[in-house]
Amino acid sequence: MMLSKFKSKKMDLMTDQIFAEDYQKEKYNARHVKELADAWDPAKCDPLKVGYENGKYYVFCGQHRRAAAIIANNGNPVKLP
C-alpha cells in the first residue's frame, strides 16, 4: 500500500482566496446554491476540501457551499473552514 505524499491540514480561508475552476466533478447547480444560501448558517458549514496548485487554492469539494456563503454574505468574501 502506497501512502499519499500529500499532507492535509485544517485552515480557514476567505472565499475570495478559493477558486472553483474545473476541479469539482459535480456540475454547478444554481438552485442548490440558492437553497443553501437561503438557509445559511455558518456554524453548520462542513469544511471545504481544497487543493493548492500554482499559488492558488482550488475547491474540489464544496463549491456550492462556497457560492452559498458568498450569496448569504451579500456578495462579500467570508471566512470558511
NUFINU-157364 format. One record per residue: residue number from 1; residue in one letter; chain; x, y, z of N, C-alpha, C in turn. Coordinates in Angstrom, 1 decimal. Atoms other than C-alpha are relative to their C-alpha. Last residue first. Layout:
% NUFINU-157364
NUM;A;A;X;Y;Z;X;Y;Z;X;Y;Z
...
END
This chain:
% NUFINU-157364
81;P;A;-0.9;1.0;-0.4;-13.4;26.3;7.3;0.5;-0.9;-1.2
80;L;A;0.6;1.3;-0.1;-14.9;29.4;5.7;1.0;-1.0;0.5
79;K;A;-1.0;1.0;-0.4;-14.1;33.1;6.1;-0.8;-1.3;0.1
78;V;A;0.2;0.5;-1.4;-16.4;35.4;4.1;0.9;-1.1;0.3
77;P;A;-0.8;1.2;-0.5;-15.9;37.5;1.0;-0.3;-0.3;1.4
76;N;A;-1.3;-0.4;-0.6;-18.8;39.9;0.2;0.8;-1.3;0.4
75;G;A;-1.0;-0.1;1.0;-21.6;39.1;-2.3;1.4;0.3;0.6
74;N;A;0.2;-1.1;0.9;-24.3;39.9;0.2;1.1;0.2;-1.0
73;N;A;-0.7;-1.1;-0.6;-23.0;37.5;2.9;0.0;1.2;-1.0
72;A;A;0.5;-0.3;-1.3;-25.6;34.8;2.1;0.7;1.2;0.6
71;I;A;1.3;-0.6;0.2;-24.5;35.0;-1.6;-0.7;0.4;1.4
70;I;A;-0.1;-1.3;0.6;-20.9;34.5;-0.7;-1.3;0.7;-0.2
69;A;A;-0.5;-0.9;-1.0;-21.7;31.6;1.7;0.2;1.4;-0.6
68;A;A;1.1;-0.4;-0.9;-23.9;30.0;-0.9;0.5;1.0;1.0
67;A;A;0.8;-1.0;0.7;-21.0;30.1;-3.5;-1.2;0.4;0.9
66;R;A;-0.7;-1.2;0.2;-18.6;28.4;-1.1;-0.9;1.1;-0.6
65;R;A;0.0;-0.7;-1.3;-21.2;25.9;0.0;0.8;1.3;-0.1
64;H;A;1.4;-0.5;-0.2;-21.9;25.0;-3.7;0.0;0.7;1.4
63;Q;A;0.2;-1.2;0.8;-18.1;24.7;-4.5;-1.4;0.6;0.3
62;G;A;0.5;-1.1;-0.8;-17.6;22.4;-1.5;-0.3;1.2;-0.9
61;C;A;1.2;0.5;-0.7;-15.5;19.5;-2.7;-0.5;1.1;0.9
60;F;A;0.4;1.2;0.7;-12.7;20.2;-5.2;-1.2;-0.7;0.7
59;V;A;1.0;0.8;-0.7;-12.1;23.8;-4.2;-0.3;-1.2;-0.8
58;Y;A;1.1;0.4;0.9;-8.9;25.3;-5.7;-0.9;-1.0;0.8
57;Y;A;0.8;1.1;-0.6;-6.4;27.2;-3.6;-1.2;-0.2;-0.9
56;K;A;1.4;-0.2;-0.2;-3.8;29.2;-5.6;-0.7;-1.2;0.7
55;G;A;0.2;-1.1;-0.9;0.0;29.5;-5.7;-1.5;0.3;0.3
54;N;A;-0.4;-1.2;0.7;0.4;27.2;-8.7;-0.3;1.3;0.8
53;E;A;-0.8;0.2;1.2;-1.6;24.4;-7.0;0.3;1.4;-0.6
52;Y;A;-0.9;-1.2;0.2;-3.1;24.1;-3.6;0.8;-0.3;-1.2
51;G;A;-1.3;0.3;0.4;-6.1;21.7;-3.2;0.8;1.3;-0.3
50;V;A;-0.7;-0.8;1.0;-9.3;22.4;-1.4;1.4;-0.6;-0.2
49;K;A;-1.2;0.8;0.3;-11.8;20.4;0.6;0.6;0.8;-1.2
48;L;A;-0.2;0.2;1.4;-14.4;22.7;2.2;1.3;-0.8;-0.2
47;P;A;-1.2;-0.6;0.6;-15.1;22.3;5.9;0.0;-0.4;-1.5
46;D;A;-1.1;0.9;0.0;-18.7;21.5;6.8;1.2;0.6;-0.7
45;C;A;-0.8;0.2;1.2;-20.8;24.6;7.3;1.1;-1.1;0.2
44;K;A;0.3;1.4;0.5;-23.2;24.2;10.2;0.7;-0.3;-1.3
43;A;A;-0.3;1.0;-1.0;-21.9;27.2;12.2;-0.2;-1.5;-0.5
42;P;A;-1.4;0.3;0.0;-22.0;29.3;9.1;0.5;-1.0;1.0
41;D;A;-0.4;-0.1;-1.4;-25.8;29.0;9.0;1.5;-0.4;0.0
40;W;A;-1.4;0.0;-0.4;-27.3;29.6;5.5;0.3;0.2;1.5
39;A;A;0.0;0.6;-1.4;-30.9;28.6;5.0;1.4;0.1;0.6
38;D;A;1.2;-0.4;-0.8;-31.5;30.9;2.0;0.0;-0.5;1.4
37;A;A;-0.1;-1.3;-0.4;-27.9;30.4;0.8;-1.2;0.5;0.8
36;L;A;-1.0;0.0;-1.1;-28.2;26.6;0.8;0.1;1.5;0.5
35;E;A;0.6;0.6;-1.2;-31.4;26.8;-1.2;1.0;0.0;1.2
34;K;A;1.0;-0.9;-0.6;-29.9;29.3;-3.6;-0.6;-0.6;1.2
33;V;A;-0.7;-1.1;-0.7;-26.8;27.1;-4.1;-1.0;1.0;0.6
32;H;A;-0.5;0.5;-1.2;-29.0;24.1;-4.9;0.8;1.1;0.8
31;R;A;1.2;0.2;-0.9;-30.9;26.1;-7.5;0.5;-0.5;1.4
30;A;A;0.4;-1.3;-0.5;-27.6;27.3;-9.1;-1.2;-0.1;1.0
29;N;A;1.5;0.0;0.0;-26.3;23.8;-9.6;-0.5;1.2;0.7
28;Y;A;0.5;-1.1;-0.8;-22.6;23.7;-10.6;-1.5;0.0;-0.1
27;K;A;0.4;-1.3;0.7;-21.8;20.4;-12.2;-0.5;1.0;1.0
26;E;A;1.5;-0.3;0.1;-20.2;17.8;-9.9;-0.2;1.3;-0.7
25;K;A;0.6;0.9;1.0;-16.6;16.8;-10.7;-1.5;0.3;-0.1
24;Q;A;1.1;0.8;-0.6;-15.1;19.8;-8.9;-0.6;-0.8;-1.1
23;Y;A;-0.5;1.0;-0.9;-11.7;21.0;-10.1;-1.1;-0.9;0.6
22;D;A;-0.2;1.3;0.6;-12.8;22.8;-13.3;0.6;-1.1;1.0
21;E;A;0.0;0.2;1.4;-12.5;26.3;-11.8;0.4;-1.5;-0.4
20;A;A;0.8;1.2;0.3;-13.7;26.7;-8.3;0.0;-0.4;-1.4
19;F;A;0.5;0.0;1.4;-11.2;29.2;-6.8;-0.7;-1.3;-0.3
18;I;A;0.3;1.3;0.4;-10.6;29.9;-3.1;-0.6;0.0;-1.4
17;Q;A;-1.3;0.7;0.1;-8.9;33.0;-1.8;-0.2;-1.3;-0.7
16;D;A;-0.6;-0.6;1.2;-12.1;35.2;-2.4;1.5;-0.6;-0.2
15;T;A;0.6;0.5;1.2;-14.0;32.8;-0.1;0.7;0.6;-1.2
14;M;A;1.0;-0.8;0.5;-11.6;33.6;2.8;-0.5;-0.5;-1.4
13;L;A;-0.3;-0.8;1.2;-9.7;30.7;4.1;-1.2;0.9;-0.3
12;D;A;1.1;-0.8;0.4;-9.7;28.9;7.5;0.5;0.9;-1.1
11;M;A;-0.3;-1.4;0.0;-7.2;26.1;8.0;-1.3;0.7;-0.5
10;K;A;1.2;-0.8;-0.1;-7.2;22.4;8.7;0.4;1.5;0.1
9;K;A;0.1;-0.8;-1.2;-4.2;20.5;7.5;-1.3;0.8;0.0
8;S;A;1.2;-0.8;-0.2;-3.6;17.8;5.0;0.1;0.8;1.3
7;K;A;0.3;-0.3;-1.4;-0.3;16.5;3.7;-1.3;0.7;0.0
6;F;A;0.7;-1.3;-0.4;0.1;15.0;0.3;-0.2;0.1;1.4
5;K;A;-1.0;-1.0;-0.2;2.7;12.3;-0.5;-0.6;1.3;0.5
4;S;A;0.0;-1.3;0.7;0.0;9.7;-0.1;1.1;0.9;0.3
3;L;A;0.6;-1.1;-0.7;0.9;6.3;1.3;0.1;1.3;-0.9
2;M;A;-0.8;-1.2;0.1;1.4;3.4;-1.0;-0.7;1.1;0.7
1;M;A;0.8;-1.2;0.0;0.0;0.0;0.0;0.9;1.2;0.0
END
